[in-house]
Amino acid sequence: MLASLKKLVPEPIKKTYHFIQALIGALIFLFPSRRLKVIGVTGTDGKTTTVHLIYHILNEAGKNASMISTVEAKIGDKSIETGLHVTTPSPFTVQHLLKKIAKFGCEYAVLEVTSHGLEQERVAFVKFFAGIITNITHEHLDYHKTYENYLAAKAKLLSNVKIRVLNADDESFEALKEKGSGQLLTYGIKNSADFSAKNIKLSKGGLEFEVFSNHRKEPIKKEARKIIKSTITGEYNVFNILGAFTLAKAIGIDEEKILKALTNFKGVPGRMQLVDEGQNFDVFVDFAHTPNALREALKALRAFAKGRIIVVFGSAGERDIDKRPMMGKIATELADLSIFTAEDPRSEDVNKINDQIASGALNAGGIPNRTFWKITDRAAAINTAIGTLAKEGDTVAIFGKGHEKSMNIAGVEYPWSDEFVARNALKSRLKK
């Protein structure tokens, strides 16, 4: 009921409301961001992992840092839940958390920010010291209407910062590099950048690559190379690591400390998380819920999968409709078998959402009940993938929910965990 009423409120009124909330919070908590170096991270994909990477590097390097991400807020040794299905908390909550971070004596606060958070003034009166944009791909066009509007919302993060960090390989780069203020540093794999990754090696157990520093656009010298090793995998994580590396270098963190921190980084819950109960096939839980994220995750799995790839995912209700057939097409092209299921349907009919995803699968040559299935119940979908379809050497990938602990059905948040359901399915199969 409340969600339905919110949709009737015009956007200008919402923005004014959030702006006032932010102002009140800033006044009550004495503009806490002024006592911190706030590093903002935004982008369609990779925000959460990049936030956790930067936070980890800073703390491993001996800096006093806290973070606010989709998964959690970390202040000292305390972890605080940041909400359900919300990347950027309410403006008042943001200011309150920043006050706690400042009071704890932190020098840095790493904050994950969405385009909604930027556009709706949820981070008004937050003074950002540095901003990094990971990428801008197809997502949230139900809200922003056009890619240009979406890009403009993301670009707000770059205003009045001292350091900007951008992905030189992303389609948004040419437009973004002219926006904002402060020093601009870039990273990439293909295009010319300040920091480049070469000789990338991917495996199920992690990744390794050489990073080259090319600040003055001079020929790359052998001694300028540094080896980065990590237990997280996928080419998209090369970008996330490289972005965090670039940001850390920009703020003066010692290079050897950065490399050491990256080596012992354990990853983020619900981000290409391996679920192992002793079975003879792989099961991963990941948050991928956009066309680009799904594509990159499947490409990463294909690089080391021994057998078939079986994918389980859906598409959120009351969100970008256009991406649904796109994701069905991507799954059909890059996975062997697909199951389309519920993923926070909210007020929408799950069957209708699955039909829209399936239309993309059909256009890509998918065959109903042979290469793809529509199973409304998410638990049943996961149990089918793990308990019925998977064979020795296969890879089951469960996408879309990741770390989340609830599912929104008809506006009600019900307890949910992909990892929990997957583990139960594995245990049931192993008992047979």
Helices and strands as residue ranges (DSSP letters): H 2-7, H 11-28, G 32-35, E 37-42, H 47-60, E 65-68, E 73-75, E 78-80, H 91-103, E 108-112, H 115-119, E 128-133, H 141-144, H 147-155, G 156-158, E 163-167, H 173-176, E 183-188, E 195-203, E 206-213, G 222-224, E 225-230, H 235-250, H 255-263, E 273-274, E 282-286, H 291-302, E 309-313, H 323-334, E 337-340, H 350-363, E 372-374, H 378-384, I 385-389, E 395-399, E 406-409, E 412-415, H 418-431
